[in-house]
């Protein structure tokens, strides 16, 4: 039925097209045919007139002999004949042109007929294709319905698995909290037990001393008889006894034994104190620098004004720089795969050593809070930890599928967060040396900072994301106007400093997650996607390096540009670090140069 309807449709369409063509082409030829018919009529009329003129000619010739005005009439007839001959010639010419037009139009009609036939063939072919495509469309609709049913089934299964996962995650969280509580209680009980043991040892020591003193007093009060045959020399006690008190003859053999028994308790007490004293230290140990590490905000921040020391830090580009917590050591990392250590002495940076082991360029550097360990991220998809007392490589954390752009210690110094070009963040446990969690961020992570339970990450998609470490979920997002290149926290961890490729440095208030201040300057330009900026130790100033090698320092209180330092660098500044003491600022560049700044 559908096929018969389709056949009637195209036949009707062809008939309408033919009628349309007939109407169009007929209008074009009607005038030509009309003119052609007029030419035929005139041609016939010309033939009749020519015969009549011939007849009249003969008659006039006959009359010429009779009528004297025949000669003038003959001339008029000759002119009329010439005029008619010209008109006939013109009509023949038009007749030829019209015949040529008719031939051309016939050729065009034939071409149009051929085009109509080819179009009809194409129409038939297209109708067959339409029928075939309709069948395929029906098959695809049925397949789509099957896929939708399968998708719904998978969605239901996913929802069920998500519910199960949430329940297991909640159970894991509670278990972790219980475990932490148990560990805390266990440590508290161990500390109480140690205190009790120390108290018992002290009591035992006091009892032993009291008993020893009592025995000594009793021995001094009860003189022993001295036999004349004994070969024992009686010695006087000079340490606190009266002139009439003398030690008995057997005291030299008894007193040393008492003194020997008195010594071990004190040694045992000291050893227990030392054991628990060491347990109260940082779990990673201490370094010589941790003794003078500052606590709290520095006393005075000096705004740099002079380049004290300009030196070549690495063989090639220098990507990262960081002061140790004690401000005495300086670490730089470059594309030569090494971390170099420098000691700041009298306004100069003297080489202290180098940390090796990386297989690619260093991208970021971080000290732990005690200055005992150094953490470096690398382009070889790994992060590494060295000890500062012996410069030995202790841990290599691998697992990212892209170059690691930033790595930071958490506040407990036992965990590390790393962000990578592979759009993931990983949480590492240094005790077990394994990755505890992996979070997919959706965009390349350029920098990270951490608080107690929150990780803030800056990304290539212009967003700053706030993560909850316990739940692995995004607490909130804040979108800037350019790709985020750097993050830094002030000392109170209440303000977040950001730098982005729109050449703006901003301060975000973490209490309401809103931009509080924006810094910019004429000529300041962010040089790369990894340009690092920094707070001063007291949070009163912000330092950032520009693509033209100029160091800019803004005053946070006034919001105005305080210093512009343009002598020292010859290429774009990659990173800036302010010493915790507030005395020095160090900047490194895309070349091999580093500059130590201060106001001295």
C-alpha positions as CSV (number, residue, x, y, z in Angstrom):
1,X,0.0,0.0,0.0
2,X,2.8,2.4,0.9
3,X,4.6,1.5,-2.4
4,X,1.5,2.3,-4.5
5,X,1.1,5.6,-2.7
6,X,4.8,6.4,-3.3
7,X,4.4,5.5,-7.0
8,X,1.3,7.8,-7.4
9,X,3.1,10.6,-5.7
10,X,6.1,10.6,-8.1
11,X,3.9,10.2,-11.2
12,X,1.9,13.2,-10.1
13,X,5.1,15.1,-9.5
14,X,6.4,14.3,-13.0
15,X,3.1,15.3,-14.6
16,X,3.1,18.6,-12.7
17,X,6.7,19.2,-13.8
18,X,5.9,18.5,-17.5
19,X,2.9,20.9,-17.3
20,X,5.1,23.5,-15.7
21,X,7.7,23.1,-18.4
22,X,5.0,23.3,-21.2
23,X,3.7,26.5,-19.7
24,X,7.2,28.1,-19.4
25,X,8.5,27.0,-22.8
26,X,5.2,27.7,-24.6
27,X,5.2,31.3,-23.5
28,X,8.8,31.7,-24.8
29,X,7.9,30.3,-28.2
30,X,4.5,31.8,-28.8
31,X,5.8,35.2,-30.0
32,X,8.4,33.4,-32.3
33,X,5.6,31.2,-33.8
34,X,3.4,34.3,-34.2
35,X,6.1,36.2,-36.0
36,X,6.9,33.1,-38.1
37,X,3.3,32.9,-39.2
38,X,3.2,36.6,-40.1
39,X,6.4,36.0,-42.2
40,X,4.7,33.2,-44.1
41,X,1.6,35.4,-44.7
42,X,3.8,38.3,-45.9
43,X,5.8,35.9,-48.1
44,X,2.5,34.6,-49.7
45,X,1.3,38.2,-50.1
46,X,4.7,39.1,-51.7
47,X,4.3,36.3,-54.2
48,X,0.8,37.5,-55.1
49,X,2.0,41.1,-55.3
50,X,4.9,40.2,-57.5
51,X,2.6,38.3,-59.9
52,X,0.3,41.2,-59.9
53,X,3.1,43.6,-60.6
54,X,4.4,41.5,-63.5
55,X,0.9,41.6,-65.0
56,X,0.7,45.3,-64.5
57,X,4.2,45.7,-66.0
58,X,3.1,44.0,-69.2
59,X,0.0,46.0,-69.2
60,X,1.9,49.3,-68.7
61,X,4.3,48.3,-71.4
62,X,1.4,47.9,-73.7
63,X,0.0,51.2,-72.7
64,X,3.3,52.9,-73.1
65,X,2.9,53.1,-76.6
66,X,-0.6,54.5,-76.2
67,X,-0.2,56.8,-73.0
68,X,2.4,59.5,-72.7
69,X,2.6,59.3,-68.8
70,X,3.6,55.7,-68.8
71,X,7.3,56.4,-68.3
72,X,6.7,58.1,-65.0
73,X,4.4,55.3,-63.9
74,X,7.1,52.8,-64.8
75,X,9.6,54.6,-62.6
76,X,7.2,54.6,-59.7
77,X,6.6,50.9,-60.2
78,X,10.4,50.3,-60.3
79,X,10.8,52.1,-57.0
80,X,7.9,50.1,-55.4
81,X,9.5,46.9,-56.7
82,X,12.9,47.8,-55.2
83,X,11.3,48.6,-51.9
84,X,9.3,45.4,-51.9
85,X,12.4,43.5,-52.8
86,X,14.3,45.0,-49.9
87,X,11.4,44.2,-47.5
88,X,11.4,40.6,-48.9
89,X,15.1,40.3,-48.3
90,X,14.7,41.6,-44.7
91,X,11.9,39.1,-44.2
92,X,14.0,36.2,-45.5
93,X,16.8,37.3,-43.1
94,X,14.4,37.3,-40.1
95,X,13.0,34.0,-41.3
96,X,16.5,32.5,-41.2
97,X,17.2,33.9,-37.7
98,X,13.9,32.6,-36.4
99,X,14.6,29.2,-37.9
100,X,18.0,29.2,-36.1
101,X,16.4,30.1,-32.9
102,X,13.8,27.3,-33.3
103,X,16.7,24.9,-33.9
104,X,18.5,26.0,-30.8
105,X,15.4,25.9,-28.7
106,X,14.7,22.4,-30.0
107,X,18.2,21.4,-28.9
108,X,17.6,22.9,-25.5
109,X,14.3,21.0,-25.3
110,X,16.1,17.8,-26.0
111,X,18.7,18.5,-23.3
112,X,16.0,19.3,-20.9
113,X,14.2,16.0,-21.7
114,X,17.5,14.2,-21.1
115,X,17.9,16.0,-17.8
116,X,14.4,15.1,-16.8
117,X,15.0,11.4,-17.6
118,X,18.3,11.5,-15.5
119,X,16.5,13.2,-12.7
120,X,13.7,10.6,-12.8
121,X,16.3,7.9,-12.6
122,X,18.0,9.7,-9.7
123,X,14.6,10.0,-8.0
124,X,14.0,6.3,-8.3
125,X,17.5,5.7,-6.9
126,X,16.9,8.1,-4.0
127,X,13.5,6.6,-3.3
128,X,15.2,3.2,-3.0
129,X,17.9,4.7,-0.7
130,X,15.1,6.3,1.4
131,X,13.4,3.0,1.8
132,X,16.7,1.4,2.8
133,X,17.5,4.1,5.3
134,X,14.1,3.9,6.8
135,X,14.7,0.2,7.4
136,X,18.1,1.0,9.0
137,X,16.4,3.7,11.1
138,X,13.9,1.2,12.4
139,X,16.7,-1.2,13.3
140,X,18.7,1.5,15.0
141,X,15.6,2.5,17.0
142,X,15.2,-1.0,18.2
143,X,18.9,-1.2,19.1
144,X,18.6,2.2,20.9
145,X,15.7,0.9,22.9
146,X,17.7,-2.2,23.9
147,X,20.7,0.0,24.9
148,X,18.5,2.2,26.9
149,X,17.1,-0.7,28.8
150,X,20.7,-2.1,29.4
151,X,21.8,1.4,30.4
152,X,19.0,1.7,32.9
153,X,19.9,-1.7,34.3
154,X,23.6,-0.6,34.7
155,X,22.5,2.7,36.2
156,X,20.5,0.8,38.8
157,X,23.4,-1.4,39.5
158,X,25.7,1.6,39.8
159,X,23.3,3.3,42.2
160,X,23.3,0.2,44.4
161,X,27.1,-0.1,44.2
162,X,27.3,3.6,45.1
163,X,25.1,3.1,48.1
164,X,27.3,0.2,49.2
165,X,30.4,2.2,48.6
166,X,29.1,5.1,50.7
167,X,28.3,2.7,53.5
168,X,31.7,1.1,53.3
169,X,33.4,4.5,53.1
170,X,31.4,5.6,56.2
171,X,32.4,2.4,57.9
172,X,36.1,3.0,56.9
173,X,35.9,6.5,58.2
174,X,34.5,5.4,61.5
175,X,37.1,2.6,61.7
176,X,39.9,5.1,61.0
177,X,38.6,7.5,63.6
178,X,38.3,4.6,66.1
179,X,41.9,3.5,65.2
180,X,43.2,7.0,65.7
181,X,41.4,7.3,69.0
182,X,42.9,3.9,70.1
183,X,46.3,5.0,69.0
184,X,45.9,8.2,71.0
185,X,44.7,6.3,74.0
186,X,47.5,3.8,73.6
187,X,50.1,6.5,73.4
188,X,48.6,8.2,76.4
189,X,48.7,5.0,78.4
190,X,52.3,4.4,77.3
191,X,53.2,7.8,78.5
192,X,51.4,7.2,81.8
193,X,53.1,3.9,82.1
194,X,56.5,5.5,81.4
195,X,55.7,8.2,84.1
196,X,54.7,5.5,86.6
197,X,57.9,3.6,85.8
198,X,60.0,6.7,86.2
199,X,58.2,7.4,89.5
200,X,58.8,3.8,90.7
201,X,62.4,4.0,89.7
202,X,62.8,7.3,91.6
203,X,61.1,5.8,94.6
204,X,63.3,2.7,94.4
205,X,66.3,4.9,94.1
206,X,65.3,7.0,97.1
207,X,64.6,3.8,99.1
208,X,68.0,2.4,98.2
209,X,69.7,5.7,99.1
210,X,67.8,5.9,102.4
211,X,68.7,2.3,103.2
212,X,72.3,2.9,102.3
213,X,72.5,6.0,104.5
214,X,70.8,4.1,107.3
215,X,73.3,1.2,107.0
216,X,76.2,3.7,106.8
217,X,74.9,5.4,109.9
218,X,74.4,2.1,111.8
219,X,77.9,1.0,110.8
220,X,79.3,4.3,112.0
221,X,77.5,4.0,115.4
222,X,78.6,0.3,116.0
223,X,82.4,0.1,116.2
224,X,83.8,-3.3,115.5
225,X,86.5,-4.8,117.6
226,X,89.9,-4.8,116.0
227,X,91.9,-7.9,116.6
228,X,95.6,-7.3,116.9
229,X,96.3,-10.1,114.5
230,X,94.2,-8.4,111.7
231,X,96.3,-6.8,109.0
232,X,93.6,-4.1,108.2
233,X,94.6,-0.5,108.1
234,X,92.0,1.8,109.7
235,X,91.3,4.9,107.6
236,X,89.6,8.1,108.6
237,X,86.5,9.3,106.7
238,X,87.2,12.8,105.5
239,X,83.9,13.3,103.6
240,X,81.5,14.7,106.2
241,X,82.3,12.6,109.4
242,X,83.5,14.2,112.6
243,X,87.0,13.9,113.8
244,X,86.0,11.2,116.3
245,X,84.2,9.1,113.8
246,X,86.2,6.4,112.1
247,X,85.1,3.7,109.7
248,X,85.3,0.1,111.0
249,X,87.8,-2.3,109.7
250,X,85.2,-4.1,107.5
251,X,83.8,-0.9,105.9
252,X,86.2,-1.0,103.0
253,X,84.8,-4.4,102.0
254,X,81.1,-3.4,102.5
255,X,80.9,0.2,101.4
256,X,82.0,-0.3,97.7
257,X,79.3,-3.0,97.3
258,X,76.6,-0.5,98.5
259,X,77.9,2.1,96.1
260,X,77.8,-0.3,93.2
261,X,74.2,-1.2,94.0
262,X,73.4,2.5,94.2
263,X,74.6,3.4,90.7
264,X,72.4,1.2,88.4
265,X,69.1,2.7,89.4
266,X,70.3,6.2,88.4
267,X,71.5,4.8,85.1
268,X,68.3,3.0,84.5
269,X,66.3,6.1,85.2
270,X,68.4,8.1,82.8
271,X,68.0,5.5,80.0
272,X,64.2,5.4,80.4
273,X,64.0,9.2,80.4
274,X,66.1,9.1,77.2
275,X,63.9,6.5,75.6
276,X,60.7,8.4,76.2
277,X,62.3,11.7,75.5
278,X,63.2,10.4,72.0
279,X,59.7,9.2,71.5
280,X,58.3,12.6,72.1
281,X,60.5,14.0,69.2
282,X,59.4,14.2,65.6
283,X,58.9,10.7,64.1
284,X,61.4,11.4,61.4
285,X,64.2,12.5,63.6
286,X,65.8,15.9,63.9
287,X,68.5,17.8,62.0
288,X,71.2,20.1,63.3
289,X,69.1,23.0,62.0
290,X,65.9,22.1,63.9
291,X,67.4,23.4,67.2
292,X,67.3,26.9,66.0
293,X,64.2,26.7,63.8
294,X,61.9,29.6,64.5
295,X,58.5,29.3,66.1
296,X,55.8,31.7,65.2
297,X,56.0,34.8,63.0
298,X,59.4,36.4,62.5
299,X,60.2,39.5,64.5
300,X,60.8,41.8,61.5
301,X,60.3,41.6,57.7
302,X,62.8,43.5,55.6
303,X,61.5,44.6,52.2
304,X,64.4,43.8,49.7
305,X,66.0,46.6,47.8
306,X,69.4,45.4,46.8
307,X,70.8,42.3,45.0
308,X,73.4,41.0,47.5
309,X,74.5,38.0,45.5
310,X,73.9,37.0,41.9
311,X,75.1,33.5,41.1
312,X,74.7,30.6,38.7
313,X,72.7,28.0,40.6
314,X,72.3,25.2,38.0
315,X,73.3,24.1,34.5
316,X,70.2,25.3,32.8
317,X,66.7,26.5,33.8
318,X,66.0,26.9,37.6
319,X,62.4,25.9,38.4
320,X,62.1,26.0,42.2
321,X,63.6,27.6,45.3
322,X,62.8,27.3,49.0
323,X,64.3,28.4,52.3
324,X,64.6,25.9,55.2
325,X,62.5,26.6,58.4
326,X,65.7,28.0,60.1
327,X,66.4,30.4,57.2
328,X,70.0,29.2,57.2
329,X,69.8,26.8,54.2
330,X,68.5,27.5,50.7
331,X,67.5,24.8,48.3
332,X,67.2,25.2,44.5
333,X,65.9,22.7,41.9
334,X,66.6,22.8,38.1
335,X,66.3,21.1,34.8
336,X,69.8,19.5,35.5
337,X,67.9,16.9,37.7
338,X,69.6,18.0,40.9
339,X,68.6,19.8,44.1
340,X,71.4,22.1,45.3
341,X,71.8,23.3,48.9
342,X,73.3,26.7,49.7
343,X,74.2,28.2,53.0
344,X,73.5,31.9,53.4
345,X,76.5,33.5,55.1
346,X,77.0,37.3,55.4
347,X,74.8,38.0,52.4
348,X,76.3,35.3,50.2
349,X,75.1,31.9,49.2
350,X,77.9,29.3,49.6
351,X,77.4,25.8,48.1
352,X,76.6,23.2,50.8
353,X,75.9,20.1,48.7
354,X,73.7,18.5,46.1
355,X,70.9,15.9,46.3
356,X,70.8,13.5,43.3
357,X,68.6,10.6,42.3
358,X,66.0,12.3,40.0
359,X,65.8,11.2,36.4
360,X,64.3,14.5,35.1
361,X,64.0,18.2,36.0
362,X,62.9,19.3,39.4
363,X,59.6,21.1,39.5
364,X,59.0,22.0,43.2
365,X,60.8,21.8,46.5
366,X,59.4,21.6,50.1
367,X,61.1,21.2,53.6
368,X,59.2,19.6,56.4
369,X,58.4,21.7,59.5
370,X,61.6,20.6,61.3
371,X,63.9,21.0,58.4
372,X,65.0,17.3,58.6
373,X,63.6,16.2,55.3
374,X,63.4,17.7,51.8
375,X,60.7,16.8,49.3
376,X,61.1,17.4,45.6
377,X,58.7,16.7,42.7
378,X,60.1,15.8,39.3
379,X,59.2,15.5,35.6
380,X,59.9,11.8,35.7
381,X,56.4,11.1,37.2
382,X,57.8,10.7,40.8
383,X,58.4,12.5,44.1
384,X,61.5,12.0,46.2
385,X,62.5,12.6,49.9
386,X,66.1,13.2,51.1
387,X,67.3,13.4,54.7
388,X,69.2,16.7,55.4
389,X,71.7,15.3,57.9
390,X,73.4,12.9,55.4
391,X,71.9,14.0,52.0
392,X,70.7,10.5,51.4
393,X,67.7,9.6,49.2
394,X,65.1,7.9,51.5
395,X,61.9,7.5,49.6
396,X,60.8,7.5,45.9
397,X,57.1,7.8,45.4
398,X,55.9,6.6,42.0
399,X,52.4,6.1,40.7
400,X,51.5,9.2,38.6
401,X,51.2,8.8,34.8
402,X,52.4,12.4,34.1
403,X,55.0,14.7,35.4
404,X,54.6,15.7,39.0
405,X,54.3,19.5,39.2
406,X,53.9,20.0,43.0
407,X,54.3,18.0,46.2
408,X,53.8,19.2,49.8
409,X,54.1,17.8,53.3
410,X,51.0,17.7,55.4
411,X,51.2,19.3,58.9
412,X,51.9,16.0,60.6
413,X,55.0,15.5,58.3
414,X,54.0,11.8,57.9
415,X,51.9,12.3,54.8
416,X,52.5,13.9,51.4
417,X,50.1,15.3,48.8
418,X,51.3,15.4,45.2
419,X,49.6,16.9,42.1
420,X,50.4,15.9,38.6
421,X,49.9,16.7,34.9
422,X,47.8,13.6,34.7
423,X,45.0,15.5,36.4
424,X,45.1,13.5,39.7
425,X,46.1,14.2,43.3
426,X,47.6,11.5,45.4
427,X,47.9,11.2,49.2
428,X,51.0,9.2,50.4
429,X,51.8,7.7,53.7
430,X,55.5,7.9,54.5
431,X,55.3,5.1,57.2
432,X,54.0,2.5,54.8
433,X,55.4,4.2,51.6
434,X,52.2,3.6,49.7
435,X,49.5,5.8,48.1
436,X,46.6,6.0,50.4
437,X,44.2,7.9,48.1
438,X,43.9,9.1,44.5
439,X,41.6,11.9,43.6
440,X,40.7,12.7,39.9
441,X,40.7,16.5,39.6
442,X,39.7,16.9,36.0
443,X,42.5,19.2,35.1
444,X,46.3,19.4,35.3
445,X,47.4,20.4,38.8
446,X,50.0,23.2,38.8
447,X,50.4,23.8,42.6
448,X,49.2,22.6,46.0
449,X,49.1,24.0,49.6
450,X,47.8,22.1,52.6
451,X,46.1,22.8,56.0
452,X,45.2,20.3,58.6
453,X,42.3,18.6,56.8
454,X,42.1,20.6,53.6
455,X,44.2,20.5,50.4
456,X,44.0,23.5,48.0
457,X,45.0,22.9,44.4
458,X,45.4,25.3,41.5
459,X,44.6,24.0,38.0
460,X,45.1,24.5,34.3
461,X,41.3,25.1,33.9
462,X,41.5,28.4,35.9
463,X,40.0,26.8,39.0
464,X,41.2,26.6,42.6
465,X,39.7,23.5,44.2
466,X,39.4,22.8,48.0
467,X,39.5,19.1,48.9
468,X,38.6,17.3,52.2
469,X,41.3,14.8,52.9
470,X,39.0,12.5,54.8
471,X,36.2,12.2,52.3
472,X,38.2,12.7,49.0
473,X,35.5,15.2,47.9
474,X,35.6,18.7,46.6
475,X,34.4,21.1,49.3
476,X,34.1,24.0,46.9
477,X,35.6,25.5,43.7
478,X,36.7,29.1,42.9
479,X,37.2,30.1,39.3
480,X,39.8,32.8,38.3
481,X,40.2,34.6,35.0
482,X,43.4,32.7,34.0
483,X,45.2,29.5,34.5
484,X,46.4,29.1,38.1
485,X,50.2,29.0,38.3
486,X,50.9,29.3,42.1
487,X,49.4,29.0,45.5
488,X,50.8,30.1,48.9
489,X,49.4,30.4,52.5
490,X,50.1,33.1,55.0
491,X,51.4,32.1,58.5
492,X,47.9,32.0,60.1
493,X,46.6,29.9,57.2
494,X,43.6,32.2,56.8
495,X,44.6,33.7,53.5
496,X,45.5,32.1,50.2
497,X,47.7,33.8,47.6
498,X,47.2,32.9,44.0
499,X,48.9,33.9,40.7
500,X,47.3,33.3,37.3
501,X,48.1,33.8,33.6
502,X,45.8,36.8,33.4
503,X,48.8,38.6,35.1
504,X,46.9,39.1,38.4
505,X,48.0,38.2,41.9
506,X,45.1,37.7,44.3
507,X,44.5,37.1,48.0
508,X,41.5,34.8,48.9
509,X,40.0,34.9,52.4
510,X,39.6,31.3,53.4
511,X,37.0,32.1,56.0
512,X,34.5,32.9,53.2
513,X,36.3,31.7,50.1
514,X,36.1,35.1,48.4
515,X,38.8,37.2,46.7
516,X,39.8,39.9,49.2
517,X,42.6,41.7,47.3
518,X,43.9,41.9,43.8
519,X,47.4,43.1,42.8
520,X,48.6,44.1,39.4
521,X,51.3,46.5,38.0
522,X,52.2,48.1,34.8
523,X,54.7,45.7,33.1
524,X,54.0,42.8,35.4
525,X,53.4,39.6,33.3
526,X,53.2,36.0,34.5
527,X,56.0,34.2,32.6
528,X,54.8,30.6,32.5
529,X,52.2,28.2,33.8
530,X,54.5,27.4,36.8
531,X,55.5,30.8,38.0
532,X,55.6,30.7,41.9
533,X,54.8,33.7,44.1
534,X,55.1,34.0,47.9
535,X,53.9,35.7,51.1
536,X,56.3,37.4,53.4
537,X,56.6,35.5,56.8
538,X,54.2,37.8,58.5
539,X,51.8,38.1,55.6
540,X,52.3,41.8,55.2
541,X,54.0,41.7,51.7
542,X,53.6,39.7,48.5
543,X,56.6,39.0,46.1
544,X,56.2,37.9,42.5
545,X,58.6,37.6,39.5
546,X,57.7,38.9,36.1
547,X,58.4,37.6,32.6
548,X,60.8,40.5,32.0
549,X,63.1,39.5,34.9
550,X,61.7,42.2,37.3
551,X,60.8,41.4,41.0
552,X,57.6,43.1,42.2
553,X,56.8,43.5,45.9
554,X,53.3,44.7,47.0
555,X,52.2,45.9,50.4
556,X,49.2,43.9,51.6
557,X,47.9,46.5,54.0
558,X,47.9,49.4,51.4
559,X,47.4,47.2,48.3
560,X,50.0,49.3,46.5
561,X,53.2,48.4,44.8
562,X,56.1,48.8,47.3
563,X,59.3,47.8,45.3
564,X,60.3,47.1,41.8
565,X,63.7,45.4,41.5
566,X,65.0,45.1,38.0
567,X,68.8,44.5,38.4
568,X,69.9,40.9,38.6
569,X,67.9,38.8,36.1
570,X,68.2,38.5,32.4
571,X,65.1,36.2,31.7
572,X,61.7,35.4,33.2
573,X,61.6,34.7,36.9
574,X,60.2,31.2,37.7
575,X,60.0,31.2,41.5
576,X,60.4,33.4,44.6
577,X,61.0,32.4,48.2
578,X,61.1,34.6,51.4
579,X,63.2,33.4,54.3
580,X,61.2,32.6,57.5
581,X,63.4,35.1,59.4
582,X,62.2,37.9,57.0
583,X,65.7,39.0,56.1
584,X,66.2,37.6,52.6
585,X,64.3,37.0,49.4
586,X,65.6,34.6,46.7
587,X,64.4,34.6,43.1
588,X,65.4,32.1,40.3
589,X,65.0,32.5,36.5
590,X,64.6,30.5,33.3
591,X,68.3,31.0,32.8
592,X,70.7,29.5,35.3
593,X,70.8,32.4,37.6
594,X,69.6,33.0,41.2
595,X,69.6,36.3,43.1
596,X,69.7,36.9,46.8
597,X,67.9,40.1,47.8
598,X,67.8,42.1,51.0
599,X,67.8,45.7,52.3
600,X,71.4,45.5,53.7
